[in-house]
């Protein structure tokens, strides 16, 4: 997902350099949306890993 965000960001930058402002706006908007979704998924994953590690430590008695 992060690769897609970076891809759309590059497309937006290239489109902006060639003067295609409509394409640049849409592609950078998609890139921003995908980056936010990536951050949310990453935060959920980190929270689940921390919770799993806490559960394992509790089971092991540490």
Protein Blocks (a to p, Z undefined) as FASTA:
>chain_A
ZZmmmmmmmmmmmmmmnopaklmmmmmmmmmmmmmmmmmmmmmmmmmmmmmmmmmmmmno
ZZ
